[in-house]
Structures are given as C-alpha cells and as structure tokens.
C-alpha cells in the first residue's frame, strides 16, 4: 500500500502534467517556475529541524506556527501517543524543487527518532507583482525598473 507521501507525489506529477497540457503560453503567463505552498506538520520539538531542511530547497518564505493535536486523551492512550504539541510549517516552494523536498521529508520521517510528520501541498495560482514572485521563487533576475 502506497504511503501518503507517495500518493501526494503521484498526484503532484499528474497535476503537473495536466497543467502543462492545459496552459497556453501568453506574454503574461509564467509557466516555468510555478509556486506551491508546502504544509508540513511535525512534533513541536522537531519544528526548527524540519524548517531548516526545507529551507535548503531554495525556500525564501516560511512561517512556523505552533499547534495542538485534536484527539481526546482516550484515543491518544489507545494509540500510544503522548505528544499533542505540533509545529505547522508553511513554506512557499518552487514546483520543480517540490519532488526533491518531499523525498527528503519522507526519508527524514522514516529515519529521525521522534520525527514523524505529514506534508502536503497547495498550488498557488497567482502572486501579485514581479518582485514578490521573484522573492518567493528565489529568482534574483527580477530587477525593479528605475523611474525615468
């Protein structure tokens, strides 16, 4: 049975293929460097570790939010879980780097002690302004035009 990460990767590949065939390039369309919002939920003690890992994939914007699990005490005892304090990491990442980031997260979820978590993506359909897009995509070729 495929894991959640593998299912997410398969869906991402299908979505990317569908978008490439559906998008008709125009002068105002950016097709080569789409952005996605990567949401990662991990235990609170591992939040900074995973934020640093994700940042290594040219991520310029991350928000780390503190959260609590929603399961009741009886369910937690049944599952053998005690830690309900979580960190949620919101990262804006380039679509072409997403597969590598998900692979790295999947590996760390399996190998880091106490490092279990989940990750999923949400496609960003638009960003206001070239400079903001350049910052979010870590593309330094966008230069502000001088007023004449």
TORZAVEX-905806 format. One record per residue (C-alpha): residue number from 1; residue in three letters; x, y, z. Coordinates in steps of 0.2 Angstrom, whole numbers. Layout:
TORZAVEX-905806
> drenfi/drenpa/px/py/pz
> NUM/ALA/X/Y/Z
...
This chain:
TORZAVEX-905806
> drenfi/drenpa/px/py/pz
> 1/UNK/0/0/0
> 2/UNK/7/17/-5
> 3/UNK/11/29/9
> 4/UNK/3/46/10
> 5/UNK/19/55/3
> 6/UNK/20/43/-12
> 7/UNK/1/47/-15
> 8/UNK/5/65/-14
> 9/UNK/20/64/-26
> 10/UNK/9/54/-39
> 11/UNK/-5/67/-38
> 12/UNK/8/81/-40
> 13/UNK/15/73/-55
> 14/UNK/-2/70/-63
> 15/UNK/-7/88/-58
> 16/UNK/9/95/-66
> 17/UNK/6/85/-82
> 18/UNK/-12/91/-83
> 19/UNK/-7/109/-81
> 20/UNK/7/108/-94
> 21/UNK/-5/102/-107
> 22/UNK/-19/114/-102
> 23/UNK/-9/130/-101
> 24/UNK/-7/140/-117
> 25/UNK/8/152/-115
> 26/UNK/5/170/-117
> 27/UNK/16/185/-114
> 28/UNK/9/187/-96
> 29/UNK/10/169/-91
> 30/UNK/24/162/-81
> 31/UNK/24/143/-84
> 32/UNK/42/138/-80
> 33/UNK/43/142/-61
> 34/UNK/26/139/-53
> 35/UNK/25/140/-34
> 36/UNK/17/129/-21
> 37/UNK/13/131/-3
> 38/UNK/21/116/6
> 39/UNK/12/112/23
> 40/UNK/22/101/35
> 41/UNK/15/96/52
> 42/UNK/28/88/64
> 43/UNK/31/87/83
> 44/UNK/35/104/91
> 45/UNK/52/98/96
> 46/UNK/57/95/78
> 47/UNK/49/111/70
> 48/UNK/66/120/68
> 49/UNK/75/105/61
> 50/UNK/62/102/48
> 51/UNK/61/121/44
> 52/UNK/80/121/41
> 53/UNK/79/106/30
> 54/UNK/65/113/19
> 55/UNK/75/130/18
> 56/UNK/89/120/9
> 57/UNK/77/119/-6
> 58/UNK/78/137/-10
> 59/UNK/64/142/0
> 60/UNK/63/161/5
> 61/UNK/47/162/14
> 62/UNK/42/150/29
> 63/UNK/30/153/43
> 64/UNK/31/141/58
> 65/UNK/15/140/68
> 66/UNK/13/131/85
> 67/UNK/-2/120/86
> 68/UNK/-10/106/97
> 69/UNK/-17/89/91
> 70/UNK/-36/87/92
> 71/UNK/-38/69/98
> 72/UNK/-45/66/115
> 73/UNK/-35/58/129
> 74/UNK/-43/41/127
> 75/UNK/-39/40/109
> 76/UNK/-21/46/112
> 77/UNK/-19/32/126
> 78/UNK/-26/19/114
> 79/UNK/-13/24/100
> 80/UNK/1/25/112
> 81/UNK/4/44/109
> 82/UNK/8/57/122
> 83/UNK/14/72/112
> 84/UNK/0/83/106
> 85/UNK/11/98/103
> 86/UNK/14/101/85
> 87/UNK/23/113/73
> 88/UNK/15/118/57
> 89/UNK/27/124/44
> 90/UNK/20/134/29
> 91/UNK/33/135/15
> 92/UNK/32/143/-2
> 93/UNK/42/132/-14
> 94/UNK/46/131/-32
> 95/UNK/36/117/-41
> 96/UNK/52/110/-49
> 97/UNK/60/108/-31
> 98/UNK/45/100/-23
> 99/UNK/48/82/-28
> 100/UNK/66/83/-20
> 101/UNK/59/91/-4
> 102/UNK/45/78/-2
> 103/UNK/58/64/-5
> 104/UNK/69/72/9
> 105/UNK/55/74/21
> 106/UNK/49/56/18
> 107/UNK/66/50/21
> 108/UNK/68/60/37
> 109/UNK/50/55/43
> 110/UNK/56/37/42
> 111/UNK/74/39/50
> 112/UNK/73/53/63
> 113/UNK/69/47/80
> 114/UNK/53/56/85
> 115/UNK/52/64/68
> 116/UNK/36/58/61
> 117/UNK/25/70/52
> 118/UNK/14/74/37
> 119/UNK/17/85/22
> 120/UNK/5/91/8
> 121/UNK/5/105/-5
> 122/UNK/-7/118/-11
> 123/UNK/-4/125/-28
> 124/UNK/-3/144/-29
> 125/UNK/-12/151/-44
> 126/UNK/-7/169/-43
> 127/UNK/5/181/-35
> 128/UNK/4/200/-35
> 129/UNK/19/208/-43
> 130/UNK/35/203/-51
> 131/UNK/46/207/-36
> 132/UNK/36/197/-24
> 133/UNK/36/182/-36
> 134/UNK/55/184/-39
> 135/UNK/57/184/-20
> 136/UNK/46/169/-17
> 137/UNK/54/159/-31
> 138/UNK/71/164/-26
> 139/UNK/74/172/-43
> 140/UNK/86/186/-42
> 141/UNK/84/191/-60
> 142/UNK/69/202/-57
> 143/UNK/75/220/-55
> 144/UNK/65/235/-51
> 145/UNK/64/247/-65
> 146/UNK/70/264/-62
> 147/UNK/58/278/-64
> 148/UNK/63/290/-78
